[in-house]
Amino acid sequence: MENWWGEISFELNEAKTWCIGQRRICVQRKSAEWLVWNEETEDESFEELVLEEAVATDSTINNLPQRYLVKNTQKCLTVKPLLANRSFIIRPNSTLNILPGEQIELYVSSPLWLAFYDHGGSLPISDLPFWRPSDSWFGPNTMVGELCYSKYTEAKVTLDNISIHSHRAITTISISNEHDELLAIERISLPTPFLNLYVDATHQFWTDKVNLIHHLDGYRPSFDIKNLIKESAKTDLTLVSAAREVADANTFMRSIKSLVA
């Protein structure tokens, strides 16, 4: 499949559209502005992502564009897939019950965002999800916690059983129960803003690995992130996008205070 990200060239007045079924994000280059159309769908589409070329957009998308003004547009935009800008709540179909002394690995996928950068800048001119999940609060009460994205999603114990999609990334979650009691998990808050994004030779996207340990002497689980290139046996991984957020220990601990529920 041809890359839909990276350095994408635009002739003056040329438009390109990123399509997943009826979901479309269209960009057009003008002499002193970039126009971005965003046509969303209520339900997530799982068709193949396609990058289409066009010369005009008026007849293809029926909403007004967002306008991003510059002195002069350059021929190329840097296009990057990114992970979600909030943590993502993983809701398995049923409670995960992990026996004492056991360690399991789960595989989950989450939707990607599409960002456009002009002149190699660090701030994107547009940052849009291929599909925007619903909002949900994750925490012990309304005063403690964080606003996340949420959707019932696959949580598979075998990688072969997870669905592969061109606009989603796969995360491995390792959970160790070192306690002498059963560990029951109904939800997991996946901190996607802190994860790097990678791609392999087959164009499948992956994130850093997440480790969760339920200690015998600890009230809450401990948590860390493992660099996927160092942890994985795969040798064809390439870093695509660095994590959106890099936090110190105190900030990071606050963000995972309610990691599981």
Long-range contacts (C-beta under 8 A, 24 or more apart in sequence): 1-48, 1-166, 1-203, 2-51, 3-203, 4-49, 4-50, 4-51, 4-79, 5-79, 5-80, 5-81, 5-114, 5-240, 6-78, 6-79, 7-76, 7-77, 7-78, 7-79, 8-51, 8-76, 8-77, 8-78, 8-79, 9-75, 9-76, 10-73, 10-75, 10-76, 10-77, 11-75, 12-73, 13-55, 14-53, 14-54, 14-55, 15-53, 15-54, 15-55, 15-56, 15-57, 16-51, 16-52, 16-53, 16-54, 17-51, 17-52, 17-53, 17-54, 17-57, 17-60, 17-61, 18-49, 18-50, 18-51, 18-114, 18-130, 19-49, 19-50, 19-51, 19-52, 20-45, 20-46, 20-47, 20-48, 20-49, 20-50, 20-130, 20-131, 20-166, 20-167, 21-45, 21-46, 21-47, 23-130, 23-131, 24-60, 24-61, 25-114, 25-128, 25-130, 26-54, 26-57, 26-60, 26-61, 26-65, 27-77, 27-116, 27-126, 28-57, 28-65, 29-73, 29-75, 29-77, 30-73, 31-72, 31-73, 32-69, 32-70, 32-71, 32-72, 32-73, 33-67, 33-68, 33-69, 33-70, 33-73, 34-67, 34-68, 34-70, 34-73, 34-77, 34-116, 34-118, 34-125, 34-126, 35-65, 35-66, 35-67, 35-68, 36-65, 36-66, 36-68, 36-116, 36-125, 36-126, 36-128, 37-61, 37-63, 37-65, 37-66, 38-63, 38-66, 38-128, 39-63, 40-131, 40-132, 41-131, 44-111, 44-131, 45-131, 46-163, 46-165, 48-166, 49-130, 49-166, 49-167, 66-126, 68-118, 68-125, 68-126, 70-118, 70-119, 73-118, 74-118, 74-119, 77-116, 77-117, 77-118, 78-116, 78-117, 78-118, 78-120, 79-114, 79-115, 79-116, 79-117, 80-114, 80-115, 80-117, 80-124, 80-240, 80-241, 81-112, 81-113, 81-114, 81-115, 81-167, 81-169, 81-197, 81-205, 81-240, 81-241, 82-112, 82-113, 82-114, 82-115, 82-127, 82-197, 82-241, 82-244, 83-110, 83-112, 83-113, 83-169, 83-192, 83-193, 83-195, 83-197, 83-207, 83-241, 83-243, 83-244, 84-110, 84-111, 84-113, 84-129, 84-133, 84-149, 84-192, 84-193, 85-113, 85-127, 85-193, 85-244, 86-146, 86-147, 86-148, 86-149, 86-192, 86-193, 87-138, 87-146, 87-148, 87-149, 87-189, 87-190, 87-191, 87-192, 87-193, 87-255, 88-133, 88-148, 88-149, 88-150, 88-189, 88-190, 88-192, 89-136, 89-138, 89-148, 89-149, 89-150, 89-151, 89-187, 89-188, 89-189, 89-190, 90-153, 90-155, 90-173, 90-187, 90-188, 90-189, 90-190, 91-150, 91-151, 91-152, 91-153, 91-186, 91-187, 92-152, 92-153, 92-155, 92-185, 92-186, 93-152, 93-155, 95-184, 95-185, 95-186, 96-155, 96-175, 96-184, 96-185, 96-186, 97-182, 97-183, 97-184, 98-175, 98-177, 98-182, 98-183, 98-184, 98-185, 98-214, 99-177, 99-182, 100-177, 100-179, 100-180, 100-181, 100-182, 100-183, 101-177, 101-178, 102-176, 102-177, 103-174, 103-175, 103-176, 103-177, 104-157, 104-174, 104-175, 105-157, 105-172, 105-173, 105-174, 105-175, 106-155, 106-156, 106-157, 106-172, 106-173, 106-175, 107-154, 107-155, 107-156, 107-157, 107-158, 107-159, 107-161, 107-162, 107-170, 107-171, 107-172, 107-173, 108-153, 108-154, 108-155, 108-156, 108-162, 108-170, 108-171, 108-173, 108-190, 109-153, 109-154, 109-162, 109-163, 109-165, 109-168, 109-169, 109-170, 109-171, 110-153, 110-168, 110-169, 110-171, 110-190, 110-192, 110-207, 111-167, 111-168, 112-167, 112-168, 112-169, 112-197, 112-205, 130-167, 131-167, 138-187, 138-189, 138-258, 138-261, 139-257, 139-258, 140-258, 140-261, 144-257, 144-258, 145-257, 145-258, 146-189, 146-255, 146-258, 148-189, 155-188, 164-204, 166-203, 168-205, 169-197, 169-205, 169-206, 169-207, 170-204, 170-205, 170-206, 170-207, 171-195, 171-206, 171-207, 171-208, 171-209, 171-210, 172-209, 172-210, 173-209, 173-210, 173-211, 173-212, 174-209, 174-210, 174-211, 174-212, 175-212, 175-213, 175-214, 176-211, 176-212, 176-213, 176-214, 177-214, 178-213, 178-214, 178-215, 178-216, 179-214, 179-215, 179-216, 180-216, 183-214, 185-260, 185-261, 186-261, 187-260, 187-261, 188-212, 188-259, 188-260, 189-256, 189-258, 189-259, 189-260, 191-225, 191-255, 191-256, 193-243, 193-244, 193-245, 194-225, 194-243, 194-244, 194-245, 194-246, 194-247, 194-252, 194-255, 195-225, 195-243, 196-227, 196-228, 196-239, 196-241, 196-242, 196-243, 197-239, 197-240, 197-241, 197-242, 198-228, 198-229, 198-237, 198-238, 198-239, 198-240, 199-237, 199-238, 199-240, 200-234, 200-236, 200-237, 200-238, 201-236, 205-240, 206-232, 206-234, 206-237, 208-243, 212-259, 212-260, 220-257, 220-259, 221-259, 221-260, 223-256, 223-259
